[in-house]
Amino acid sequence: MSTPDSVGSDIEKATTNVDAVEGKQTESKSLIDRLRARDDAQMNDPAWNPVRPQDKPEHYATATGSLFNQDQAQDLYDDTKPRGIGDIVTILLEEKTTAKKNASSDLDKKTDLHMKPIELGGKPVTLSDYTLSYAMANNNTFEGSTSADQSNSIKGSISVEVVDVLSNGNLVIRGEKWLMLNTGEEYIRVSGNIRPDDIDQDNSIASTRISNARIQYSGTGDRQDIQQQNWLSRFFNVAF
């Protein structure tokens, strides 16, 4: 059973602090180095290690004198869908999202205040050659508009493991795939909950049927560095 200290250490091992310019992995306390730093996913992350099913206790294998072994029995009409911890299921990544938003506002406010001179006996009342009257006009206008258009698509497959079985029979899955490239590494991570009834006969399930899904697709190395803002740009974005 893990303690809070061990959990914290596992989380710290999940990523590695990398200098986005020089590629060093030594953590520094200076402001410039913090701005240049980037957290990359790390291979062999303890939080993503595969699980190993526990062996059954010895009393499960107690000899009864019968030729029938319940541990090796199979239902004639049963399938081979994953049901227990350590079983493998293939996730078919079929994610596609599109978001569009347009908004505009146009505000116009006018204010016009005035008071005629006060008259007394048919003549305006004056005070040091000034009449007791006022006039004020104000006009405020505001125009603003915004638009956003974003789309994402990912397609592929990844095999993951069952790491837990919930009381209602749903399966908790988790797994990752790392690809070694010439200029770095790419990885896919998937976790979430699935229903055994949604698994097809070929032991696959669409990613759209995963609840509480967490799908990560990113990479490390030179190509990933190009997509990152340099430390000077990030400094001005934060400071101003």
Rosetta blueprint (number, residue, H / E / L):
1 M L
2 S L
3 T L
4 P H
5 D H
6 S H
7 V H
8 G H
9 S H
10 D H
11 I H
12 E H
13 K H
14 A L
15 T E
16 T E
17 N E
18 V E
19 D E
20 A L
21 V L
22 E L
23 G L
24 K L
25 Q L
26 T L
27 E L
28 S L
29 K L
30 S L
31 L H
32 I H
33 D H
34 R H
35 L H
36 R H
37 A E
38 R E
39 D E
40 D E
41 A E
42 Q L
43 M L
44 N L
45 D L
46 P H
47 A H
48 W H
49 N L
50 P L
51 V L
52 R L
53 P L
54 Q L
55 D L
56 K L
57 P L
58 E H
59 H H
60 Y H
61 A H
62 T L
63 A L
64 T L
65 G L
66 S L
67 L L
68 F L
69 N L
70 Q H
71 D H
72 Q H
73 A L
74 Q L
75 D L
76 L L
77 Y L
78 D L
79 D L
80 T L
81 K L
82 P L
83 R L
84 G L
85 I L
86 G L
87 D L
88 I E
89 V E
90 T E
91 I E
92 L E
93 L E
94 E E
95 E E
96 K E
97 T E
98 T E
99 A E
100 K E
101 K E
102 N E
103 A E
104 S E
105 S E
106 D E
107 L E
108 D E
109 K E
110 K E
111 T E
112 D E
113 L E
114 H E
115 M E
116 K L
117 P L
118 I L
119 E E
120 L E
121 G L
122 G L
123 K E
124 P E
125 V L
126 T E
127 L E
128 S L
129 D L
130 Y E
131 T E
132 L L
133 S L
134 Y E
135 A E
136 M E
137 A E
138 N E
139 N E
140 N E
141 T E
142 F E
143 E E
144 G E
145 S E
146 T E
147 S E
148 A E
149 D E
150 Q E
151 S E
152 N E
153 S E
154 I E
155 K E
156 G E
157 S E
158 I E
159 S E
160 V E
161 E E
162 V E
163 V E
164 D E
165 V E
166 L L
167 S L
168 N L
169 G L
170 N L
171 L E
172 V E
173 I E
174 R E
175 G E
176 E E
177 K E
178 W E
179 L E
180 M E
181 L E
182 N L
183 T L
184 G E
185 E E
186 E E
187 Y E
188 I E
189 R E
190 V E
191 S E
192 G E
193 N E
194 I E
195 R L
196 P H
197 D H
198 D H
199 I L
200 D L
201 Q L
202 D L
203 N L
204 S E
205 I E
206 A E
207 S H
208 T H
209 R H
210 I L
211 S E
212 N E
213 A E
214 R E
215 I E
216 Q E
217 Y E
218 S E
219 G E
220 T E
221 G E
222 D H
223 R H
224 Q H
225 D H
226 I H
227 Q L
228 Q L
229 Q L
230 N L
231 W H
232 L H
233 S H
234 R H
235 F H
236 F H
237 N H
238 V H
239 A H
240 F L
